Amino acid sequence: MIGLNKTSYLTLRLIPVLLLIGIVSACRPRISRSPITSLKPLQASLPQDSTVQVYFNQAQTAVYTEPYRQQTRPGDNLEQIIAETILGADATVDVAVQELRLPGIAAAMVQQHQAGVKVRLILEHTYSRPWSSFSTTATARLPERDRQQYDEFVQLADMNQDGQLSQAEINQRDALVMIFNAGIPWIDDTADGSKGSGLMHHKFVVVDGRTVVVTSANFTTSDVHGDFANPDSRGNVNNLIKLESPSLAVLFTQEFNLMWGDGPGGQTDSLFGTQKPYREPQAVTVGNTQVTVQFSPTARTQPWSGSSNGLINQVLAGSQGSVDFALFVFSAQELVNTLEQRSQAQVTIQGLIDPNFAYRDYSEALDMAGIAAPNQCKYEAGNRPWAKPISTVGVPSLPPGDKLHHKFGLVDDAIVIAGSHNWTEAANTLNDETVLVIKNPTVAAHFHQEFERLYQDARLGIPESVREKFNVELKTCGNSIVAPPAPLQIDPTQRINLNRATLAELESLPGIGPKLAQQIVTTRQQQPFTSLADLQRVPGVGPKLIEQLKDFVVVQ
C-alpha cells in the first residue's frame, strides 16, 4: 500500500466488484424517467459519529445510482457500504443474514475469499437455495410472495433482456451460485440437525474482529434498492449502522460461533434459536457511545424482563418526554402496555407501522387507538385497548411496492433502539435476532431526521374502512364473542401497592409482563414484601428493575 491511503486502497479493491456490477448492467436499458445528472440531495447531511455511523436507503441527504436498474435516486447505497466493509478486511469476514441475493455483496465476499481472507456465511434455510436452481414446475408451486421474489431474480439476472438465463448470467447475478462456486464455507439453521429454527433473522457482518455492521435490511434488491416490477420503488425502508469496536465485535463473533459450531460438514453442534444459552444484555463503550447489545431468542422459561423485549421495555419505561417508533410489525402486548403507562404520564408517543401489518387484529396500533379487534369471534389473550387513546400512530406514505422495514425506536431524542428484532413475541422467543440500544445524540439525530421524513406525510389514526370492518365482524359474532377486558385506568400520581395489586395493575408497571406479574403474586403469597429490596426475592427482578419501579410502587 505504498503511496496509498486507506480510502484509495479500498477504492482500488472495490473496482473489480464495481466493474462486475456496472459493466454487465450496461446491457440493461435504463428505467429512469427523468434526467439523472440533475438530482441533488433534498436535505443537508448530518455529521456522523466517528465510531458509530448511520445510513438509510431512502435518506434525502444523499444520492446514488443503483447498479442494477441504473436509476439515480435519493438514498444511501447500503449494498456498497456492506461491500466496502467486506473489502476492507485483512483476515476475517463473518456474515449472518436471513437472505443474500445481491451480487455486489457476493462478489466482495468471493474476492476476499480468493485473496486468502477467512470468509464464513450463515443463512436462513428458507433462503439458502439459489433461485436459478428452481425448475419451471417448482416455481409454479411457489407461494405468491416467493414467486414475486423469483421473478425479481429473473429480471436481475437477465442482463441482455432476451427472456432467458444463460449460465454466464447466472454465474454473475445469482449471489448464492457465486458463493457456492467460489467454495465459501456456509451453513444454514438446519446445521443443528433440525428442519430449521424459528427464523435465522440476523443481518450482521463482522470484519477483522473490529468492525460490525448491523442492519434491518436483508441483502436483496427489494430490501435495498427497489423492485424491478415497480420502477418507482426505492427499496423497503431500512437502516444500517456501522460500528468500530473490538469489544462489540467479540460479542457478535461469539454469537456467530454459537450458530456456526464446527462449520459445514461437521457435527450437528450448531446452536440456533432457544438451543443457544441465555445471554443477558452486554453494555460496551464504543468511542464515546454506550451501546448495549442482546441476542434473541430468550426461552419462555426465562424471566421476560431479561429478554430482548424486556430490554426494549426497560428503555421505553425510562422515557421522560417522547417515544417515536418506526416498525415493520408491532404485536408485543407488554411493550404497548408500557407505552400506555408512559402516555398517561404525559410522554408523547408517535409511531409508524408498515401498512400491511398496522391494522391487523393483533397490531398494537389498535390498542393505542382504543380498539379491540376480534379474530374469529375471539379477542387476543391479554389484549388491552388504551383507556385514553391517541391518534399519533399510523402508516407512512411509501413508493409503490415498498414496505416500512425499520425496527427502531427513539426515546427522548437521545436513545436509539435498533437491529433486526421486530417488536413481536416471535422475535423474542423463537428467532435469532439482534437488539442494539445506542445512547448517542449524534446517532439519535440521524434517526430523528429519518422518523420526521416518514412522519411528515403519514396517514395517522385508524381509517374508517378498518373500523367498519371490525364493526361488521362484531355484528357477525353477535352474543357469542367474549367482551374484551375493560381498559385499565392508570393514575400516575397513585402508586401501586405491591402486596395488594391485581395482576392487571402489576402488568401496567414498566418492565412487568404477565409472567413476572404472576411471579410477584406467588412470591408475596409465600411472604409479604416488607421493603422494595424484597422484590429481589422474585426470580427475574434485579437492582435495575427495582430502580425503574421505585417511583410507581409502594410496600405497605
TORMARBA-223258 format. One line per 5 residues: their letters; for each residue x, y, z of C-alpha. Coordinates in Angstrom, 1 decimal. Layout:
<rs>
a = X Y Z  ... $
</rs>
This chain:
<rs>
migln = 0.0 0.0 0.0  3.0 2.3 -0.5  1.8 5.8 -1.5  -1.9 4.9 -0.9  -4.1 6.0 2.0 $
ktsyl = -6.7 3.6 3.3  -9.5 5.2 1.2  -7.6 4.9 -2.0  -6.6 1.4 -1.2  -10.2 0.3 -0.6 $
tlrli = -11.3 2.1 -3.8  -8.8 0.0 -5.8  -10.0 -3.2 -4.1  -13.6 -2.3 -4.9  -13.0 -1.7 -8.6 $
pvlll = -13.4 -5.4 -9.7  -16.7 -5.5 -7.8  -18.0 -2.3 -9.4  -16.9 -3.5 -12.8  -18.8 -6.7 -12.4 $
igivs = -22.0 -4.9 -11.4  -21.6 -1.8 -13.6  -20.4 -3.3 -16.9  -22.9 -6.0 -17.1  -25.6 -3.5 -16.0 $
acrpr = -24.9 -1.6 -19.2  -26.7 -4.4 -21.1  -29.9 -3.4 -19.3  -32.0 -0.5 -20.7  -32.2 2.5 -18.3 $
isrsp = -35.6 2.7 -16.5  -35.1 6.2 -15.1  -37.9 8.5 -16.2  -36.0 11.8 -15.6  -32.5 13.2 -16.2 $
itslk = -30.2 11.6 -13.7  -27.5 14.2 -13.7  -29.6 16.9 -12.1  -30.7 15.1 -9.0  -29.4 16.6 -5.7 $
plqas = -29.9 15.7 -2.1  -33.1 17.2 -0.7  -31.8 17.6 2.9  -28.5 18.6 4.4  -26.5 15.7 5.7 $
lpqds = -25.8 15.5 9.4  -22.4 14.9 11.0  -21.5 11.3 11.7  -20.0 9.9 14.9  -16.5 8.6 14.1 $
tvqvy = -17.2 5.2 15.6  -21.0 4.7 15.1  -22.2 5.7 11.6  -25.8 5.6 10.4  -27.2 5.2 6.9 $
fnqaq = -30.7 5.0 5.4  -31.6 3.6 1.9  -34.3 6.2 1.4  -32.4 9.1 3.0  -32.9 12.5 1.4 $
tavyt = -29.4 13.6 2.4  -27.6 11.6 -0.3  -27.9 10.5 -3.9  -26.6 7.4 -5.7  -27.1 5.4 -8.9 $
epyrq = -28.4 1.9 -8.5  -26.1 -0.7 -10.1  -28.9 -2.9 -11.4  -31.8 -0.7 -12.5  -29.4 2.1 -13.3 $
qtrpg = -31.6 4.7 -11.6  -30.2 7.7 -9.9  -32.2 8.3 -6.7  -32.1 9.7 -3.2  -30.6 7.4 -0.5 $
dnleq = -27.5 5.8 0.9  -26.2 2.8 -1.1  -26.4 0.1 1.6  -25.0 -2.6 -0.7  -21.9 -0.5 -1.4 $
iiaet = -21.3 0.2 2.3  -21.5 -3.5 3.1  -19.3 -4.5 0.1  -16.7 -1.8 1.0  -16.7 -3.0 4.6 $
ilgad = -16.1 -6.6 3.5  -13.3 -5.5 1.0  -11.6 -3.7 3.9  -10.9 -7.0 5.7  -7.4 -8.3 6.1 $
atvdv = -8.1 -11.6 7.9  -11.8 -12.5 8.6  -15.3 -11.8 7.4  -18.4 -13.3 9.1  -21.8 -12.7 7.5 $
avqel = -25.1 -13.8 9.2  -28.1 -12.8 7.1  -31.6 -14.2 6.5  -31.3 -13.7 2.8  -28.4 -12.9 0.4 $
rlpgi = -29.3 -12.1 -3.2  -27.2 -9.0 -4.0  -24.4 -9.8 -6.5  -22.3 -6.9 -5.3  -22.0 -8.2 -1.8 $
aaamv = -21.5 -11.8 -3.1  -18.7 -10.5 -5.4  -16.9 -8.8 -2.5  -17.1 -12.0 -0.4  -15.7 -14.0 -3.3 $
qqhqa = -12.9 -11.6 -4.0  -11.8 -11.7 -0.3  -12.1 -15.5 -0.1  -9.9 -15.8 -3.2  -7.4 -13.4 -1.6 $
gvkvr = -7.0 -15.6 1.4  -9.4 -13.9 3.8  -11.3 -16.3 6.0  -15.0 -15.8 4.9  -17.9 -17.6 6.6 $
lileh = -21.7 -17.3 5.9  -24.8 -18.2 7.8  -28.2 -18.1 6.1  -31.8 -18.9 7.0  -32.6 -22.3 5.5 $
tysrp = -35.7 -21.0 3.7  -33.5 -18.8 1.6  -30.4 -20.9 1.2  -31.3 -22.3 -2.2  -30.2 -20.4 -5.4 $
wssfs = -33.1 -19.1 -7.3  -31.6 -20.4 -10.6  -31.9 -24.0 -9.3  -35.7 -23.8 -9.3  -37.3 -25.7 -12.2 $
ttata = -40.3 -24.3 -14.1  -42.5 -26.8 -12.2  -41.1 -25.8 -8.8  -41.5 -22.0 -9.5  -45.1 -22.6 -10.4 $
rlper = -45.8 -24.1 -7.0  -44.2 -21.2 -5.1  -46.4 -19.1 -2.8  -47.2 -15.7 -4.3  -44.6 -13.8 -2.3 $
drqqy = -41.8 -16.3 -3.2  -42.9 -16.2 -6.8  -42.5 -12.5 -6.8  -39.0 -12.8 -5.4  -38.2 -15.4 -8.1 $
defvq = -39.5 -13.0 -10.8  -37.4 -10.3 -9.3  -34.3 -12.5 -9.6  -35.0 -13.3 -13.2  -35.1 -9.6 -14.1 $
ladmn = -31.9 -9.1 -12.2  -30.1 -11.9 -13.8  -31.4 -11.5 -17.4  -28.7 -8.9 -18.3  -29.3 -8.9 -22.0 $
qdgql = -33.1 -8.9 -21.7  -33.6 -11.8 -24.1  -36.0 -13.6 -21.7  -33.6 -16.5 -21.0  -30.9 -17.0 -18.4 $
sqaei = -27.6 -18.2 -19.6  -25.1 -19.9 -17.3  -22.8 -16.9 -17.7  -25.6 -14.6 -16.4  -26.4 -17.0 -13.5 $
nqrda = -22.7 -17.1 -12.6  -22.6 -13.3 -12.4  -26.0 -12.5 -10.9  -27.2 -15.4 -8.7  -25.5 -14.4 -5.5 $
lvmif = -25.7 -17.9 -3.9  -24.3 -19.5 -7.0  -21.4 -17.1 -6.8  -20.8 -18.0 -3.2  -21.1 -21.8 -3.8 $
nagip = -18.9 -21.8 -6.9  -16.2 -20.0 -5.0  -16.2 -22.6 -2.2  -17.0 -20.1 0.6  -17.9 -22.1 3.7 $
widdt = -21.6 -21.7 4.6  -24.3 -23.2 6.8  -28.0 -22.5 7.5  -30.1 -23.2 10.5  -30.5 -26.9 9.6 $
adgsk = -26.9 -27.4 10.6  -28.1 -28.3 14.1  -29.8 -31.5 12.7  -33.3 -29.9 12.7  -35.5 -28.8 9.9 $
gsglm = -34.7 -25.2 10.8  -35.2 -22.8 13.7  -37.9 -20.2 14.0  -36.1 -17.8 11.7  -32.4 -17.1 11.4 $
hhkfv = -33.3 -13.4 11.1  -29.9 -11.8 11.8  -28.5 -9.2 9.5  -24.9 -8.5 10.6  -21.3 -8.6 9.3 $
vvdgr = -18.2 -8.7 11.4  -14.8 -7.8 9.9  -11.3 -8.5 11.4  -12.7 -8.5 14.9  -13.0 -4.7 14.9 $
tvvvt = -15.9 -3.6 12.6  -19.6 -4.6 12.9  -22.4 -3.8 10.5  -25.9 -4.2 11.8  -28.9 -3.5 9.5 $
sanft = -32.6 -4.0 9.3  -32.2 -4.9 5.6  -31.9 -8.3 4.0  -29.3 -8.4 1.2  -31.8 -8.2 -1.6 $
tsdvh = -32.8 -5.8 -4.3  -36.2 -5.3 -2.8  -34.9 -4.5 0.6  -32.0 -2.2 -0.5  -32.6 -0.7 -4.0 $
gdfan = -36.1 -1.4 -5.2  -38.3 -3.8 -7.2  -37.9 -4.3 -10.9  -41.6 -4.7 -11.1  -42.1 -1.2 -9.6 $
pdsrg = -39.7 1.2 -11.3  -40.7 4.0 -8.8  -39.9 1.8 -5.7  -36.8 2.7 -3.7  -36.4 -0.4 -1.6 $
nvnnl = -38.1 -1.4 1.6  -37.3 1.4 4.1  -34.2 0.2 6.0  -31.3 1.5 8.1  -27.7 0.4 8.6 $
ikles = -25.4 1.0 11.5  -21.6 0.6 11.2  -19.7 0.4 14.5  -15.9 0.4 15.0  -15.3 -1.6 18.3 $
pslav = -13.2 -4.7 19.0  -15.2 -5.2 22.2  -18.5 -5.2 20.3  -17.1 -7.4 17.6  -16.1 -10.0 20.2 $
lftqe = -19.8 -10.3 21.2  -21.0 -10.6 17.6  -18.3 -13.2 16.9  -19.4 -15.2 19.9  -23.0 -15.2 18.6 $
fnlmw = -21.8 -16.2 15.2  -19.7 -19.0 16.6  -22.6 -20.4 18.6  -24.5 -20.8 15.4  -21.5 -21.9 13.3 $
gdgpg = -20.4 -24.8 15.6  -17.7 -26.7 13.7  -19.0 -25.5 10.4  -20.2 -27.2 7.3  -19.9 -31.0 7.1 $
gqtds = -19.1 -31.4 10.7  -21.1 -32.4 13.8  -24.6 -31.2 14.4  -23.3 -28.9 17.1  -24.6 -25.6 15.7 $
lfgtq = -26.9 -23.8 18.1  -29.9 -21.8 16.8  -33.0 -20.4 18.5  -33.5 -21.3 22.1  -30.8 -24.0 21.9 $
kpyre = -28.3 -21.2 22.4  -27.5 -20.4 26.0  -29.2 -17.4 27.6  -27.2 -14.3 27.2  -28.0 -11.2 29.2 $
pqavt = -27.6 -7.7 27.7  -24.0 -6.6 27.4  -23.0 -2.9 27.6  -20.0 -1.8 25.6  -18.4 1.6 25.3 $
vgntq = -17.8 2.4 21.6  -15.7 5.6 21.4  -17.8 7.9 23.5  -21.0 5.9 23.0  -22.7 3.4 25.3 $
vtvqf = -24.0 0.5 23.2  -26.0 -2.4 24.8  -26.5 -5.5 22.7  -28.7 -8.5 23.3  -29.2 -11.5 21.1 $
sptar = -32.6 -13.2 20.8  -34.3 -15.5 21.4  -34.9 -15.9 25.1  -36.7 -19.2 26.1  -40.1 -18.8 27.7 $
tqpws = -38.7 -20.5 30.8  -36.5 -17.4 31.4  -37.9 -14.3 33.1  -39.4 -12.0 30.4  -37.7 -9.0 32.0 $
gssng = -34.4 -10.5 31.0  -35.4 -11.0 27.3  -34.7 -8.7 24.3  -38.3 -7.4 24.6  -37.6 -6.8 28.3 $
linqv = -34.5 -4.7 27.3  -36.7 -2.7 24.9  -39.3 -2.3 27.6  -36.7 -1.0 30.1  -35.7 1.7 27.7 $
lagsq = -39.3 2.6 26.9  -40.2 2.7 30.5  -37.5 5.2 31.2  -38.8 7.7 28.7  -39.5 11.2 30.1 $
gsvdf = -40.6 13.3 27.1  -41.1 11.3 23.9  -41.1 7.9 22.2  -41.0 7.7 18.4  -41.0 4.4 16.6 $
alfvf = -40.9 3.1 13.0  -41.7 -0.7 12.9  -42.4 -3.3 10.3  -44.8 -5.0 12.8  -45.7 -4.3 16.4 $
saqel = -47.6 -7.0 18.3  -45.8 -7.3 21.7  -48.5 -6.6 24.3  -46.1 -5.9 27.2  -44.4 -3.1 25.2 $
vntle = -47.6 -1.4 24.3  -48.8 -1.6 27.9  -45.7 0.2 29.0  -46.2 2.8 26.3  -49.8 3.3 27.7 $
qrsqa = -48.3 4.0 31.1  -45.8 6.5 29.7  -48.6 8.2 27.6  -50.7 8.7 30.8  -47.6 10.2 32.4 $
qvtiq = -47.6 12.8 29.6  -44.9 11.3 27.4  -45.6 12.0 23.7  -46.0 8.8 21.7  -45.7 8.9 17.9 $
glidp = -45.3 5.8 15.7  -45.4 4.3 12.3  -46.1 0.7 11.3  -46.0 -0.9 7.9  -49.4 -0.6 6.2 $
nfayr = -49.6 -4.4 5.7  -49.5 -5.0 9.5  -50.8 -1.8 11.1  -54.5 -2.8 11.1  -54.4 -6.5 11.7 $
dysea = -56.2 -7.8 14.8  -53.0 -8.4 16.7  -51.5 -5.0 15.9  -50.8 -2.8 18.9  -51.8 0.2 16.7 $
ldmag = -55.3 -0.8 17.5  -54.7 -0.9 21.3  -53.2 2.6 21.1  -56.4 3.8 19.2  -58.6 2.2 21.9 $
iaapn = -59.9 -0.5 19.6  -60.4 -4.2 20.5  -60.4 -6.2 17.2  -61.8 -9.8 17.3  -60.4 -12.6 15.3 $
qckye = -62.9 -15.4 14.7  -65.1 -14.1 17.5  -62.2 -14.1 20.0  -60.0 -11.4 21.4  -56.3 -11.9 21.7 $
agnrp = -55.3 -13.1 25.2  -54.1 -10.2 27.3  -55.4 -7.6 24.8  -55.8 -4.2 26.4  -57.1 -1.2 24.4 $
wakpi = -56.0 2.1 25.8  -58.3 3.9 28.1  -57.1 7.2 26.7  -56.5 6.5 23.0  -54.1 8.5 20.9 $
stvgv = -54.2 9.4 17.2  -50.5 9.9 16.7  -49.8 6.5 15.3  -50.3 5.5 11.7  -48.7 4.3 8.4 $
pslpp = -46.2 6.0 6.2  -46.8 7.0 2.6  -44.3 4.9 0.6  -43.4 4.4 -3.1  -45.3 1.6 -4.8 $
gdklh = -44.1 -1.8 -3.7  -42.0 -0.6 -0.8  -42.5 -1.6 2.8  -41.6 0.0 6.1  -38.9 -2.5 7.2 $
hkfgl = -37.4 -0.5 10.1  -37.3 -1.9 13.6  -36.3 1.2 15.5  -37.4 3.3 18.5  -36.2 6.7 19.5 $
vddai = -36.6 7.7 23.2  -36.3 11.3 24.3  -34.4 12.1 21.1  -31.4 10.6 22.8  -31.6 6.8 22.9 $
viags = -31.9 4.6 19.8  -33.3 1.0 19.8  -32.4 -0.7 16.5  -31.3 -4.0 14.9  -33.1 -6.9 13.2 $
hnwte = -35.6 -7.5 16.0  -39.2 -6.8 15.3  -41.3 -5.9 18.3  -43.1 -9.2 18.4  -43.3 -12.4 20.6 $
aantl = -41.8 -14.5 17.8  -38.7 -12.3 17.6  -38.4 -12.5 21.3  -38.8 -16.2 21.9  -38.1 -18.0 18.6 $
ndetv = -35.8 -16.1 16.2  -32.1 -15.4 16.0  -32.1 -11.6 16.3  -30.0 -8.6 17.3  -31.2 -5.7 19.5 $
lvikn = -28.9 -2.6 19.9  -29.5 0.2 22.4  -27.4 3.2 21.5  -27.0 6.3 23.7  -25.5 8.9 21.5 $
ptvaa = -27.0 12.3 20.5  -25.4 12.3 17.0  -26.8 8.9 16.2  -30.1 9.8 17.7  -30.2 12.9 15.4 $
hfhqe = -30.0 10.7 12.3  -32.9 8.5 13.4  -34.9 11.6 14.4  -34.4 13.0 10.9  -35.4 9.7 9.3 $
ferly = -38.5 9.5 11.5  -39.6 13.0 10.7  -39.1 12.3 7.0  -41.5 9.4 7.2  -43.9 11.0 9.6 $
qdarl = -44.5 14.3 7.9  -46.9 12.9 5.3  -48.0 9.8 7.2  -51.7 8.8 7.5  -52.4 8.8 11.2 $
gipes = -55.2 7.2 13.1  -57.4 4.2 12.1  -59.2 4.6 8.8  -63.0 4.4 8.8  -62.9 1.4 6.5 $
vrekf = -60.9 -0.5 9.1  -63.3 0.5 11.9  -66.2 -0.6 9.8  -64.6 -3.9 9.0  -64.3 -4.7 12.8 $
nvelk = -67.9 -3.5 13.4  -69.1 -5.9 10.7  -67.3 -8.8 12.4  -68.7 -7.8 15.8  -72.2 -7.9 14.4 $
tcgns = -71.5 -11.3 12.8  -70.3 -12.7 16.1  -73.4 -11.5 17.9  -73.5 -12.5 21.5  -71.0 -15.3 21.1 $
ivapp = -68.0 -13.1 21.5  -66.5 -12.6 24.9  -66.2 -8.9 25.9  -62.7 -7.5 25.9  -61.2 -6.6 29.3 $
aplqi = -62.1 -3.1 30.5  -59.2 -0.6 29.9  -57.1 -0.1 32.9  -57.1 3.4 34.2  -53.6 4.4 35.4 $
dptqr = -53.2 7.4 37.6  -49.5 8.3 37.7  -50.0 10.1 41.0  -51.2 7.0 42.7  -48.5 4.3 43.5 $
inlnr = -49.4 0.6 43.3  -49.2 -1.4 46.4  -47.1 -4.5 45.6  -48.7 -6.6 48.4  -52.3 -5.9 47.2 $
atlae = -52.0 -5.2 43.5  -54.0 -7.2 41.0  -52.3 -8.9 38.1  -53.6 -6.2 35.7  -52.2 -3.5 37.9 $
leslp = -48.8 -5.2 38.1  -48.7 -5.7 34.4  -49.2 -1.9 34.0  -45.9 -1.3 35.6  -42.8 -0.7 33.5 $
gigpk = -40.8 -3.8 32.9  -43.5 -6.1 34.2  -45.2 -8.6 31.9  -47.8 -11.3 32.6  -45.3 -14.0 33.7 $
laqqi = -43.3 -11.7 36.0  -46.6 -10.3 37.5  -47.6 -13.9 38.4  -44.2 -14.5 39.9  -44.6 -11.4 42.1 $
vttrq = -48.0 -12.6 43.3  -46.6 -16.1 44.0  -43.6 -14.7 46.0  -45.8 -12.3 48.1  -48.1 -15.2 49.0 $
qqpft = -45.2 -17.1 50.4  -44.1 -14.0 52.4  -45.3 -10.4 52.0  -42.9 -7.7 50.9  -41.6 -5.5 53.7 $
sladl = -39.4 -3.2 51.6  -38.7 -2.5 47.9  -35.5 -4.5 48.2  -37.6 -7.6 49.0  -38.5 -7.6 45.3 $
qrvpg = -35.2 -9.3 44.6  -36.8 -12.5 46.0  -38.8 -12.6 42.8  -37.0 -14.5 40.0  -36.0 -12.1 37.2 $
vgpkl = -36.1 -9.0 39.3  -32.8 -7.2 39.9  -31.5 -3.8 41.0  -32.1 -2.2 37.6  -35.8 -3.2 37.5 $
ieqlk = -36.2 -2.1 41.2  -34.7 1.3 40.3  -37.2 1.5 37.4  -40.2 0.7 39.6  -39.4 2.9 42.6 $
dfvvv = -41.5 5.9 41.5  -44.5 3.7 40.8  -44.9 1.3 43.7  -45.1 1.2 47.5  -44.8 -1.6 50.0 $
q = -47.2 -1.4 53.0 $
</rs>
